[in-house]
Amino acid sequence: MQIAHILPTILLFAAGLCHAVAPPPKPAGAAGTLAAAPFDLADEARITAGGKRFNKTCAGYCHGFEGVGGRAPDFKGREDLVPAQVFETISKGREGAEVMPPWGEAFSAEQIWELVAYLMHLGRQQP
């Protein structure tokens, strides 16, 4: 009979524990997965912003300046790039033979889409 009286308290306590150990929400600036760019990927200002960010963070060791000549894949002439997949790869990274760190916590979704705009721009250029 005493168990019947404390059972609701135990259940409320357990529910509180489950809530307490839930993962924290993502920071406001963290990138989430978006199906489509929030702006035109051909916007010159966005391409320029993405290019500057690319040259600061992606070019030197991995992808080479202007997306050519690094140890990772080149981007010039890449007509196979799918914007949503590129966004996902930049946000979450990639494991396997070609490891790429995730940038989703370092850049906002808008900043990642600017990188995508720049990579799509490179993809339209001659290799």
Phi, psi and omega per residue, in radians:
M1 nan -0.638 3.109
Q2 -1.160 -0.615 3.123
I3 -1.069 -0.684 3.123
A4 -1.067 -0.538 -3.141
H5 -1.371 -0.555 -3.095
I6 -1.666 -0.191 -3.129
L7 -0.995 -0.802 3.092
P8 -1.038 -0.629 3.116
T9 -1.154 -0.726 3.132
I10 -1.116 -0.767 3.139
L11 -1.106 -0.726 3.103
L12 -1.125 -0.715 3.112
F13 -1.089 -0.809 3.140
A14 -1.085 -0.729 3.106
A15 -1.081 -0.676 3.098
G16 -1.131 -0.656 3.106
L17 -1.142 -0.750 3.129
C18 -1.054 -0.724 3.133
H19 -1.176 -0.638 -3.077
A20 -1.207 -0.504 -3.113
V21 -1.714 0.099 3.077
A22 -1.134 2.568 -3.137
P23 -1.085 2.541 3.132
P24 -1.180 2.688 3.097
P25 -1.166 2.729 3.100
K26 -1.135 2.563 3.052
P27 -1.041 2.707 -3.078
A28 -1.011 -0.607 -3.094
G29 -1.498 -0.119 -3.074
A30 -1.229 2.529 -3.107
A31 -1.407 2.418 3.014
G32 -1.943 3.075 3.129
T33 -1.425 2.198 3.093
L34 -2.101 2.456 -3.116
A35 -1.333 -0.501 -3.093
A36 -2.519 2.689 3.134
A37 -1.138 2.514 3.119
P38 -1.426 0.071 3.125
F39 -2.630 2.973 3.123
D40 -1.217 2.110 -3.119
L41 -1.196 -0.178 3.085
A42 -1.639 0.060 3.132
D43 -1.154 2.058 -3.074
E44 -1.006 -0.679 3.140
A45 -1.122 -0.689 3.126
R46 -1.226 -0.665 3.100
I47 -1.109 -0.766 3.121
T48 -1.084 -0.785 3.122
A49 -1.091 -0.736 3.106
G50 -1.130 -0.667 3.113
G51 -1.116 -0.721 3.101
K52 -1.103 -0.781 3.139
R53 -1.131 -0.731 3.117
F54 -1.028 -0.829 -3.097
N55 -1.163 -0.489 3.110
K56 -1.375 -0.598 -2.964
T57 -2.069 -0.395 -2.983
C58 -2.014 -0.397 -2.915
A59 -1.385 -0.942 -2.950
G60 -0.770 -1.151 -3.020
Y61 -1.661 -0.584 -2.951
C62 -1.683 -1.064 -2.970
H63 -1.842 -0.102 -3.130
G64 1.326 2.669 3.120
F65 -1.173 2.446 -3.034
E66 1.041 0.427 3.014
G67 1.262 0.413 -3.131
V68 -2.412 2.386 2.957
G69 1.670 0.111 3.082
G70 -1.558 -3.021 3.122
R71 -1.436 -0.258 3.118
A72 -1.726 3.024 -3.083
P73 -0.988 2.534 3.035
D74 -1.319 2.765 3.139
F75 -2.000 -0.391 -3.138
K76 -1.135 2.374 3.122
G77 1.326 0.168 -3.115
R78 -1.513 1.601 3.123
E79 -1.428 -0.103 -3.099
D80 -1.560 0.004 -3.102
L81 -1.254 2.274 3.100
V82 -1.909 2.057 -3.029
P83 -0.857 -0.822 -3.113
A84 -1.111 -0.647 3.114
Q85 -1.228 -0.668 3.106
V86 -1.108 -0.789 3.100
F87 -0.997 -0.811 -3.126
E88 -1.077 -0.761 -3.131
T89 -1.139 -0.754 3.116
I90 -1.139 -0.756 -3.103
S91 -1.128 -0.850 -2.987
K92 -1.788 -0.206 -3.116
G93 1.397 -3.028 -3.127
R94 -2.599 2.418 3.062
E95 -1.954 2.915 3.134
G96 2.062 -2.586 -3.101
A97 -1.089 -0.663 3.127
E98 -2.001 1.657 -3.105
V99 -1.412 2.318 3.055
M100 -2.271 2.289 3.139
P101 -1.227 2.636 3.067
P102 -1.325 2.413 3.136
W103 -1.930 0.076 -3.062
G104 -1.126 -0.386 3.089
E105 -1.601 -0.354 -3.116
A106 -1.555 -0.567 -3.093
F107 -2.067 2.619 3.037
S108 -1.303 2.908 3.087
A109 -1.030 -0.717 3.138
E110 -1.087 -0.722 3.119
Q111 -1.143 -0.675 3.101
I112 -1.158 -0.719 3.086
W113 -1.095 -0.552 3.056
E114 -1.160 -0.670 3.034
L115 -1.080 -0.745 3.104
V116 -1.055 -0.763 3.116
A117 -1.007 -0.751 3.137
Y118 -1.149 -0.742 -3.136
L119 -1.169 -0.646 3.074
M120 -1.143 -0.657 3.059
H121 -1.058 -0.815 3.110
L122 -1.082 -0.673 -3.128
G123 -1.059 -0.456 3.131
R124 -1.483 -0.122 -3.130
Q125 -1.603 2.750 3.096
Q126 -1.156 2.424 3.101
P127 -1.207 nan nan
